[in-house]
Amino acid sequence: MGIKVTGHWNEIEELTKLKAGDEAAFGKIYVFYSEKIYGQLLHLLKDQNLVDKLVQDLFLTVWDNRNSISLKTAFKVQLNTMAENLVFDYFRKFVSDEETELLMAHFGTLSQKELRLLIRKALADELPSNFIDIRLKKHIADLYPLLSSVIKSMDHKIKLIPFYKQRSFAYLAIACLALLTTGVMSIFYREFRASKFDDPITGSASYGIVPGSNKAALLLPDGQVINLSEVKSGLLITESGITYNDGTELSVSAYGQDLTLKTPNGGQYMITLSDGTKVWVNAASSLKFPGVFSAEKIRKVTLSGEAYFEVATAAASPFVVKSAKQEVKVLGTHFQVSSYPDDEVVSTVLLDGKILVDHPSIGNKETYLKPGQQLLLTDTTAKVENVNVAELLAWKNGEFVFKSEPLGSIMKKISRWYNVPVVYEEDNQDLLLTAKISRFDELSKVLSQLELSGKVHFKLEAERIVVLKEAQLNTN
C-alpha cells in the first residue's frame, strides 16, 4: 500500500544508494517525486489510466538507468527530462508520418524541437492549487507496490503494457499538444469526455466523472425506443421523415403520431420541430410533441424538465408549452421553461417577444412577461422579477453561472449534468454561492471552483458527491 519517507531527506544520499541497487532508496525517491510528476502528466494528458502506465514506465526507467543518474544535476531536472523523452518518443513512435504532417500543418512552422519544448513546458508548469487531492495521493501510493514487484522480478516481461503501444495515444498526443499551444483545454474535454477511470479507493468511476454530452432517446407510441447518436448535433422533424441535422435519415415516420424526446442525467439534445421551432432540451428532461403540427390548430408540446425554445412565428396557430402548474402561450418568441418534478419552483424566462403564462390554480391565474423578466411559480405564489437572461440561459451555451444561488439548487444542476447523486452531511442547502464554470470541465474542477468561496467543501466517494460539514472545512 505504498511507503512513506521517514526522518530526514537527503537527495544525494538516496541517489547514491539507488545507484547501488537499494530498493528502499528507490521507494523514497518515488514517494518524494511521484506526486508532482504524476500530477503534471495528468494535467497534460487528462487520462488517469494512461498516466498510470506512463508513470510506471518512467520510474522503471529510473531503476533500469540508475547507474547513469548524475549526482551533480538536480534529480528533478533529470526526472523531467526522462518524462519528456518518454512522451516525445511515444509520440514519434506511434504517430504516422501523415498524422505528423497534419500536426505540423496545424502548428504552421513547428519543428520537432519546438514540439519538444511544448512537452517540456507542460512538465515544468506549476499545477493548479488543490489539483492533487487525497484520493489521488492514495492512488499514487498504490502504484509503488506494482513497481516494486517488477523490480524484484528477474523477468521484466511482466511489465505492464507500455504506454506507446496503446493506439489511443496517437490521437491523445495530437489533441494535447495542440491544446497546449492554443490554450483551450476545455475543447479537450468535449473530445475525450467519455474516458472514465476507476477511483483507487472505491473502485468506482469518481475522480474523472465526466460532463454530459449529446445523449437522448426518441420514444415512439408503440413503445419503441431509438437511442440517438451522440456524435450528431441535433434532430430535424419534417413531414417527410426524421433526420439528423447533417441529413442522415432515421427509418421512422413522424406523420400522425406523438413522439417524445427524452434526455437522461448527463445528456442534452437539440431538436427542430416540424413547424421550424427549435428546442434545446437540457439534462433529465422530456419533450412530447406531435410529429407534424396541423396548420389550423394550436401547436402544443408538453415539457418535463428544462428547455429553451425559439418558436417559429405562425399567426394562425399559437404555440403552447404545457408543464407542471402552467401553460406558456406564444406566437413567435424565445424563452425558457424549467419545470423539473423535484424542484419546488417552476421558472419561465423570456428572452424576446411577449408570452402569456396561464397558471389557473395560482395567484391571479395568468401573467404576461416582457423580455428580461422571469416568472417563478410555487404551489401558492406567482412572482415576476427582472433578471439577467444570459446568466439563466448559460447552460445552453456550455456554462454554469451561479449568482447568489442556493447550494441545493446548484448541486441539483450539477447532479443532473454529471449524472452523480449528492448527499449532505448537514443541512446547508440554503448557503448562497456565486461562480461561473464551464459545463465541459471535469467534475473535480467544478467542485474545486465552488470550494474557492471558502464556504463549502466536497469529497467524492462511491460515485457520489458528499457535501461536508462546515466543521470539516478547515481540516481537509
Stockholm file with secondary structure:
# STOCKHOLM 1.0

chainA/1-476         MGIKVTGHWNEIEELTKLKAGDEAAFGKIYVFYSEKIYGQLLHLLKDQNLVDKLVQDLFLTVWDNRNSISLKTAFKVQLNTMAENLVFDYFRKFVSDEETELLMAHFGTLSQKELRLLIRKALADELPSNFIDIRLKKHIADLYPLLSSVIKSMDHKIKLIPFYKQRSFAYLAIACLALLTTGVMSIFYREFRASKFDDPITGSASYGIVPGSNKAALLLPDGQVINLSEVKSGLLITESGITYNDGTELSVSAYGQDLTLKTPNGGQYMITLSDGTKVWVNAASSLKFPGVFSAEKIRKVTLSGEAYFEVATAAASPFVVKSAKQEVKVLGTHFQVSSYPDDEVVSTVLLDGKILVDHPSIGNKETYLKPGQQLLLTDTTAKVENVNVAELLAWKNGEFVFKSEPLGSIMKKISRWYNVPVVYEEDNQDLLLTAKISRFDELSKVLSQLELSGKVHFKLEAERIVVLKEAQLNTN
#=GR chainA/1-476 SS CCCCCCSCCCHHHHHHHHHTTCHHHHHHHHHHHHHHHHHHHHHHHCCHHHHHHHHHHHHHHHHHTGGGCCSSSCHHHHHHHHHHHHHHHHHHHHSCHHHHHHHHHHHSSCCHHHHHHHHHHHHHSCCCTTCSCHHHHHHHHHHHHHHHHHHHCSCGGGSCCCGGGCTHHHHHHHHHHHHHHHTCHHHHHHHHTTCCCCCTTTSSSCTTCCCCEECCEEECTTSCEEECCSSSCCEEEETTEEEETTSCEESCCCTTSEEEEECCTTEEEEEECTTSCEEEECTTCEEEEESSCCTTSCEEEEEEEEEEEECCCCTTSCEEEEETTEEEEESSCEEEEEECTTCSCEEEEEEESCEEEECTTSTTSEEEECTTEEEEECSSCEEEEECCHHHHTGGGGTEEEEEEEEHHHHHHHHHHHHTCCEEESSCCTTCEEEEEEETTSCHHHHHHHHHTTSSCCEEEETTEEEECCGGGTTTC
#=GC SS_cons         CCCCCCSCCCHHHHHHHHHTTCHHHHHHHHHHHHHHHHHHHHHHHCCHHHHHHHHHHHHHHHHHTGGGCCSSSCHHHHHHHHHHHHHHHHHHHHSCHHHHHHHHHHHSSCCHHHHHHHHHHHHHSCCCTTCSCHHHHHHHHHHHHHHHHHHHCSCGGGSCCCGGGCTHHHHHHHHHHHHHHHTCHHHHHHHHTTCCCCCTTTSSSCTTCCCCEECCEEECTTSCEEECCSSSCCEEEETTEEEETTSCEESCCCTTSEEEEECCTTEEEEEECTTSCEEEECTTCEEEEESSCCTTSCEEEEEEEEEEEECCCCTTSCEEEEETTEEEEESSCEEEEEECTTCSCEEEEEEESCEEEECTTSTTSEEEECTTEEEEECSSCEEEEECCHHHHTGGGGTEEEEEEEEHHHHHHHHHHHHTCCEEESSCCTTCEEEEEEETTSCHHHHHHHHHTTSSCCEEEETTEEEECCGGGTTTC
//
